[in-house]
């Protein structure tokens, strides 16, 4: 039993709505978190996890909704690494940042993200997956993405998000073993 330190009245609080996956389509989003994680296989493979959040100023109906992408950049399967590098390339181009050394360089830059609905299968519930990336102006009009827009983001928003996230790879940490990232070795 847990003492609630007073009475809780559910009549005074709007109930939480069930979270259902987004419909397939293009959404105005930005990366708000990124972290390098090890795969569950335990064989030293790692992936870059990116968290995309819908822009509340361009889509009030879905404001704040999040979608996760996992890029298998450090994988023993060369095809998996190649696909991940292609996705990262598309993200960088959509953000207008052609070269990066740290995934945080892509944070808070608005872009268009193609989200796909994934139906339930076996033990997995329905979900969403990212299927494409483009400059924001391609699907939502307005000005294109620039690094200058990123610098205009309020610092407090960045700090609040960082406090809610796990520490990310700052670029000073090497991938598993002494391996270099695959895009620097010509794989």
C-alpha angles and dihedrals in degrees: 000000000000123000109227092203092241136354122312114212112200089193088070095054128064107239119246113261118231112261112237126179120266120259117256110274147089117302133187103244145153133202108255101171138023134178138163112238136180117246118247090245090082093219096118097266115141136192137198110238114206124190115207120196127197115247108247092206093059102033113029093170093062099025114157096010113143136213125190128218126191117203112196094212095152104046134138088224106082092204092055090051092047092052091048091050090051090051091049090049091053091049093049091049092046088053094045091239107119098180129037138172096185130035089227087074086074096052120120096004109133117234141155113262124192107220121194127203111235114201121222115276127183110315093349122096124221113285146154133263132192113244106169147007131209139161111284092242092061093070106012105035124224126092123338126252119277136170087242090065089056092054089053092060112112111261091222091062090052092048093048092051093048090053090056096048137075118255112274133214104274094199092259092090118083121225119253112316114349093311121139119226107277094242090062096051099052095247 
